Amino acid sequence: MDSFLLKMHDAGFDGSVLVLRDGEALLDKGYGPSDREQGRPNGPGTVHAIGSITKQFTAACILKLQEQGRLKVTDLLTAYLPEVPADKSGITLHHLLTHSAGFPGAIGDDNEAIDGGEFVRLAMATPLEFGPGTGYGYSNVGYSLLGLIVERVSGKAYEQFLHDELLAPAGLKRTGYRIPDWSKEHLAIGYRKDGTRWGTMLDHPTVNGAPGWHLRANGGLMSTTHDMAAWVEALRTRTVLSGASTKAMFTPHVEEGEGAGSHYGYGWAIFRTPRGTRLITHNGGNGVQFADVLWYADEGVTVVLMSNANQRGMQDIAWDLGRMVFDSTYVPRLPEPAKVLDGVPEGPVGERMKALSAIIGSTGGEDELTAWFSEHFGPGFLNDIPMDQHLSVFKRLRADIGANRIDAVEQRGPEEFAVVLVSARDQGRWRVMMQLRPSDARISGLGVEAMP
């Protein structure tokens, strides 16, 4: 495992990794720098952002309040938010916990300094994507609403209740937003894919000492590999939640999309391994930092990975490590070096690149863009991000790039390409990262950055 991670570091991975089997550390190490400018290394004690892994802590807060008799997961949203309109009056806390309420994935930027009252007004004015309880749609919005309910029911700030009722009893001293006494030298600095410094969660706007409500309670917590392993152990031993609560948390309530092969519990995803055992897991990331927790609940194995330099194609590292624990013959595939292609490739891949260049250079309205998305985006990418965000991004691309030509193409993986566009307006160069579905070359991911 260490040899594999050293090779992944050479390919761009920086972070901290812990692998436990029956409480014994098989691997406990850092790779690369936590702060490139200061030369500080990643290690077991490095504090990283854990992104959407935050959701399981919010779910645990709701279950703790239920244990205290202060709410029930079957309660309607209207019991706690009196401003709920008719189309959302049937939403229960269970729907929010399982991403089955119908809210879109997001309704604003993570770093916007929005307070709770304004967030609720915005959420209540946002149309649902499906009727409550009739589908599954991963939603940060729902978990932020749960965080607000924690505050209204407990009378404490979200992080304070989480700390007092769960983190402190579990022995987690280095997990939170602001309550831990963070030492700057322990915080991992996030770096974008182009190598520029993003900073830490504390370098971005806050509201009353925590992220704004587009992110609070659904993401943004910071932690260490050891704290996350201790959290899993606290759940396993029923240290912080009752047996009934932990059973509810790890029940496969809702299938994560048709044919997904996994279900969502409360803040965790539940899989069945090829051995017929349970894999309980969740990851989180913001495009810069990434974290993954895999708990093989019936086999005594926990894998915790945290990265401050999230490179494309590296989201499966923790899964590779888990497979290596159970299969000593397994050799993970390493990232392939980028290959410069001789122009735009023939076939569906090249046609998709030409179509992207053309739509960025077009001046058509929202109807044209919406129709283009439906034709060229894979269903997951189309549905996981609200339409208004897709539209906003492409309107920005049109403003920044406009009419253009394709100057170069790199292949960075079996389905990943980098396309360099040159703006006809000012000769500015832009790199567009395209993730394409292998079945039909429809776009399943996009990233854009200006080039020097």
Stockholm file with secondary structure:
# STOCKHOLM 1.0

chainA/1-452         MDSFLLKMHDAGFDGSVLVLRDGEALLDKGYGPSDREQGRPNGPGTVHAIGSITKQFTAACILKLQEQGRLKVTDLLTAYLPEVPADKSGITLHHLLTHSAGFPGAIGDDNEAIDGGEFVRLAMATPLEFGPGTGYGYSNVGYSLLGLIVERVSGKAYEQFLHDELLAPAGLKRTGYRIPDWSKEHLAIGYRKDGTRWGTMLDHPTVNGAPGWHLRANGGLMSTTHDMAAWVEALRTRTVLSGASTKAMFTPHVEEGEGAGSHYGYGWAIFRTPRGTRLITHNGGNGVQFADVLWYADEGVTVVLMSNANQRGMQDIAWDLGRMVFDSTYVPRLPEPAKVLDGVPEGPVGERMKALSAIIGSTGGEDELTAWFSEHFGPGFLNDIPMDQHLSVFKRLRADIGANRIDAVEQRGPEEFAVVLVSARDQGRWRVMMQLRPSDARISGLGVEAMP
#=GR chainA/1-452 SS CHHHHHHHHHTTCCEEEEEEETTEEEEEEEESEEETTTTEECCTTCBEECGGGHHHHHHHHHHHHHHTTSCCTTSBGGGTCTTCCGGGTTCBHHHHHTTCSCCCSCSSCTTCCCCHHHHHHHHHHSCCSSCTTSCCCCCHHHHHHHHHHHHHHHSSCHHHHHIIIIIHHHTCCSCBSSSSCCCGGGBCCEECTTSCEEECGGGSCEETTEECTTTTTTSCCEECHHHHHHHHHHHHTTSSSCHHHHHHHTSCCEESSTTCSEEECSSCEEEECTTSCEEEEEEEECSSCEEEEEEETTTTEEEEEEESSCCTTCTTHHHHHHHHHHCTTCCCCCCCCCEECSSSCSSHHHHHHHHHHHHHHCCCCHHHHHHHHHHHBCHHHHHHSCHHHHHHHHHHHHHHTCSEEEEEEEEEETTEEEEEEEETTTCCEEEEEEEECTTTCCEEEEEEEECC
#=GC SS_cons         CHHHHHHHHHTTCCEEEEEEETTEEEEEEEESEEETTTTEECCTTCBEECGGGHHHHHHHHHHHHHHTTSCCTTSBGGGTCTTCCGGGTTCBHHHHHTTCSCCCSCSSCTTCCCCHHHHHHHHHHSCCSSCTTSCCCCCHHHHHHHHHHHHHHHSSCHHHHHIIIIIHHHTCCSCBSSSSCCCGGGBCCEECTTSCEEECGGGSCEETTEECTTTTTTSCCEECHHHHHHHHHHHHTTSSSCHHHHHHHTSCCEESSTTCSEEECSSCEEEECTTSCEEEEEEEECSSCEEEEEEETTTTEEEEEEESSCCTTCTTHHHHHHHHHHCTTCCCCCCCCCEECSSSCSSHHHHHHHHHHHHHHCCCCHHHHHHHHHHHBCHHHHHHSCHHHHHHHHHHHHHHTCSEEEEEEEEEETTEEEEEEEETTTCCEEEEEEEECTTTCCEEEEEEEECC
//
